[in-house]
Amino acid sequence: MKKYRKILMVTAFLMLVPLTASAKDVKLWIDGNYVTGDVAPQIVNDRTVVPLRMISESLGLTPVWNEHEQSVTIEAQNISVVFKINDMNYVLNGEKKQMDVAPQIISDRTFVPLRVIAEVFGKKVDWDQKNETAIVGEGYVPPAATEISFEKATVKNVVDGDTIVVDIDGAEKKVRFVGIDAPEMSTPNGNTSKKFTEDAILNKTVYLEKDVSEVDKYDRLLRYIWLVSPNGIEINENTVRENMLNGKMVASGMAASKTYAPDTKYQNILDKLQTDAINNKLGMWAPAPTGAVVSTHKVEGWGLQFGTFVPENRTKIERKQNGKTYFADTTQGYIKGNASSKKYHLPGMQGYDKISVVNVCFFRTEEEAIARGFVKAKK
């Protein structure tokens, strides 16, 4: 049964994809645990599709993408499963089986229906309509409805895009937005992100929601910033996008989704909002401005770097060449690879902004990175 559970979760990778316009977010529960990835599970054409890449990697299993065949193979112990794009059949241990819908590529990712998991691995699949949760296995208990605990505060100052100073009952506290990471003030989008936050909440009343952690190592409160009281409203993707500043910033490309355990309450929603922002090229994910130059020269202090670069006048991080500073244009692909370590990083991962211009390279999809010999970084 253990090997079945592993393959079950691996097969889910083929279902990891950015959504279509009609797709609807769902949660995924497997054998006692909620499973999360960089893209939330979806309902597409009345079928549930789920992310596989994150699930398989967490179990130490690696799907193998065949570019020529447009197929993905997952192997573990004595089980081998092959899915092929636009083919209504899949192959289980050499035997051809049929699916209700063919795998398909959407936004450079592969979708496969969740129901296939039950058919292949004999797992029970159920659906919790109220909580929009796909259930795989036994023992699921719907979460109890609870009131959100929050503090009412007035915003006195905005330090940067994701740090503010608030007044709570006459006491001033510094607050760091949890679940997101806004650009540093020394980077091109730093001031834009800060102004977004100022326009939204400076000198206004907000509602601070704690996840698990009280403060960070700098003694800043870790909070979600609600523009309206979160009690009495249904918490879903739309309310997080419209009424929580953390969500509004990610949805607008003013910050990246970046969660650290144990503060992961809204991770699925924030990750989904980031995927939408990337696909729509909003904010920090926008294409390079007119005048961007192609550079293959040595930026002083950083070595040789190829690609499209955007000229900027200020920075504390990168060096200047002929009075200009060059920042990599991530429209080449938002996934960053480290040519030295051969690891790739997704936005929001700890090492994403720590790769030097000497080693950084870009990929549009994880499959592309893996095909080039890169493996996903652990953090």
N, C-alpha and C positions, 0 to 999 in steps of 0.2 A: 504493500500500500504506500510505503514511503516513496518508492521510486515513481509510483503513479502520481503522487502529489507533486514531486519535482518536475516531472514532464508536463503535468497540467499547467503549472505556473510558467514553465518555459514557453509552451505553445502560445501563451497569452501574448508573447512579444509581437507576433505577427499582427496583432490587433492594435499596436501602438501607433497612433497617427494623429496629426492635426485634423480637426473636424471640418465637415462640410457646413454650409450655412444652416442646414436644418438639423445638425447634430445636437444632441442634448447630453449634458454631463451626467454621469452616474458614479456612484461609489462602488468599489469592488471589495467583497469580503470573501476570504478563502480560508477554510479550516480554522476558524477562530481568530483571524486577524484581518484588519483592513489593509489592503495592499495599495501602495501609492507608487507613482512614477513621475516622469517629467511631463507626461500628458495624461489628463484624466480619462478614465473610461467614458465611452460615448454610446448613445443610441443612434444608429444610422439606419435609415430605411426599416425601422421597427425591429432591428436586431442589435443586441448589445455587443460591442467590440471593446476589447481591453488592451492596455499596454503590455507588451511582452518584454522589451529590452531590459527595463529596470528589474522586473521580477526575476528573469533568468540570471542576470548578473548577480543579484543578491544571493542566489543559490549556487553560484560558481559555475553556471552553465552558459555556453556561448553559442548563439545562433550563427550559422555560417551562411552568408549571402553570396549567391552566385549571380554575378552581373550578366553573364552571357545567357544563362538559362532563366534569369529573372525569377529565382526561386530562393527559398530559405530552408535550410536543413537544421533540425535540432536532434541531437543524439545524446542519450544517457543510458548507461547500462545496456540492456538488450532491446531498447526501443529507439526507433528512428522514424521521424515524421518529416515529410517534405511538402511544403506548400509552394505553389507556383502562381504567379500573378496572372489574373484573368483566366484561370483554369478552375472549372467547377469541381475538379477532383483533387484530392490530396493522397499521398502515398504513406501508408502505415506499414512498416516492416516489409516493404516490397509489394504490398497489396494495395491496389487502387480503391479508394473510397470516394463517395460523392458528398458534396456540401450543398446547402440551400443557396448560397451565394458565393461567387468567385472572389478570391482575394483581389484587392485592387490598390493601386498607388494613389494616394491623395496627399498633396503637399509633401512629396518625397518620403512618405511613410506607408507602411503596409497594413491594411485592415483585413481581419478575418473574424467571423462571427463567434461569439462565446459558446454558442450551442455546440460547436464542434468539440469543445473540451469534454462536455458530458458524453457525447457519442463515442469519442475515442478512448477516454480513460474511465468510463463508468462512474463519473462523479455526478452527484445530484446537483441540479441547478435550479434556483428559485429566484423570486423577484419580490422585493419589498417596495411596493408602489409609493407608500407614504414617505419613506426616507430615500427613495430613488437609489436603491442599493441592489446590485446583482450579487446573488449568494451562491457560493460554490462549497459544497460540503454540508456537514451537520453541526447543529449547536448554535445557530445564529439567534441572537436576541436583539430585537430592535432597541436603539438607544432611547433612554427616557428623556422626555422634554424637560429642559431646565431653563431657569431664568439666567440671563447673563449678568454677572457682577461687574459693575463699572463705577468709575469715579467721574464726577462732573468737574471740569476745569476750564480756566480761561487762558488762552495762549498769549503770552507776554512777549516772546521773542522767537524768531526762527534762526537757528544756528546754521543749518544747511538743509538739504532736501529731506533728510530723515531724522533730524534732531531738533527739538524745540524746548523752550522753557515755558512752563505753565504755572499758574497760581491755583493751588488746591487749598481752599479754606484758609487763605492768607499766607500760606507757605509756598515758596517758589521751589519747583522741582524740574530737573532736566529729564527729558523723555527721549528715548531712542525708539523709533518705530520698529516693531518686531515683524519678521517675515519678509522684509524687503531690504534692498541695498541701493541707495541713491548714489549717483556719481559724486566723487570727491570734488571739492571746490577747485582743486588744481587741474581738473580735467575739463574738456570743452563743454560738457553738458551740466557742469556743477551749478553754475549760476541760474541756468534755465530751470533746473529741478528745484532750487531754493525758491525762486520766484513763484513757481507753481504752488509750493506749500504756503508761501506768504499770502498769495491771493486767495487760497482756500480757507485758511484758518487764523491768520494773524489778528489778534484782538477779538477773537470770537470764542464762543463757548463750544467745547468739544466733550466727548464722553470717552474715557480711557478704559479699555478692556484688557485685563491681564490674561495671558495664556497659562503657563505654568511657572516660569521664572519671574521673580520679583524685579531684580536689577541685573545689570551686566557688571563686568569687572571694573568699570569706571563709575559705578554706583548710579547709573542712569536707570530710571524706570523703563522697563520693557513693556510696550503697550501697542494695541491696535487703536487707531484714532478714528472714532465714529463722529460723523458730522451731525447725526441725530441719535437719540437714545436707541440702542439696539433692542431693547425690550419691547415686546408687542409687535415686532415685525418678523416676517419669515426670513431666516438667514439662508441665502442662496447666492448663486453667482451674480445675479442682477443687483441684489442689495449690497453685496460687498463691492461691486464695481461703482455703484452710485452713491452709497452712503458711508463707506469706510475709506478714509484717505489713503491708507496703505494700498487698498485695491484700486482706487482711482489712479494712483501714481503708476502702478504696474500696468494697468489697462491703457494708459496714455503714453507709455514708454518713458516715463520720468524716473523710473526705478526698476530694478530687476527683482524678480522673486528670489528670495534667499532665506531659507529656513534652517534652523539648527534645533535638533532635538534638545529638550522635550517640547519646544514651542512650535508645534506643527499643526495646530488646529485648522488653519485655513490654507494649508499647503496646496491641496489639490486645486482649489479655486484660484489661488494666486498663480500657480503654474499654468493653469488654463488661460488666465488673463494675459500672461506674458507671451504664450504661444500666439494668441490673437494679435498682440502688439507687434510681434516679430513678423508675422505673416502680412500685416497691414503696413509695416515699415513706419511705425509711429515713434516719435521722440528719438531716443537714443538708438533706435533700430532703423532710422531713416537713411536713405541713400546719401552718399557723399554730396556736398554742395557743389555747385558749378565752380570750376576752377581747381578741382582736385587733380593732383598730378600723379603720374605713374613714376615710381621711384625704384631704381635698382642700385642706388648709391649707398655709401657708408655714412649713416647718421653718426655724428661724432659721439664716441663713447658707447656705441651700441652695436657696431658691426654691420654686416651686409644684410639687407632685408628687401625682399621682392614684394611687389603688390601695389595697390592703390593707396595713396596717403593723402590726408587732408591737411593743408597748411594752417597752422594756428600760431598765435603770437605769444602765448604764455603757457607755462607748465612748470611744475616742480619735479616731475617724474622723468620726462624724456628730455634729451639734449637738443640743441639747436644746430641747424646747418644753414649757413648763408642767411641768418636772421629769421629763419622760419623753423617751426617745429612740426614734425610729421607724425600724425596719428594714423594707425592702421584703420582702413575703412572695412568694417565688418560686413558690408554688403557682399563681400567675396564669399561669405559664409559665416554665420554667427557662432559656429562651433570652433573653438581654438585648440590647435594642437601644439605640443611642445616637441620640436624636431629632435631635441637632445634626449628626452626621456621616452619619446614615442608614446606619450599619453595624450588623450584629448579631454577637454573640459567643456561642459555646458554652462551657459549663463547662470549665475547664482552659485556656482560651485566655488569652494574656498580658493582654489588655485587659478580661477579664471582670469583674474587681473594681475597675476604675478608672473606671467611668462614674459621674458625679455624680448625685445624686438629682434634680437639675434636669432632666437629660436622659434618665434611664433609663426604659425601657418594656419590657414582657415579651411574649414570644410562646410558644405551646405547640409550634409546629412551624416548621421552616425555610420551608415553603411559605407559611405565614401571614406570616412576616417579609418574604419576597420579594414577596408580593401587596401588602404595604403600602409597597413601594418601597425596602426595605432590601436591602443587599448584604452578603455575608459578609466580615467582617474577615479580613485575612491572618494576624494573630497575636493 
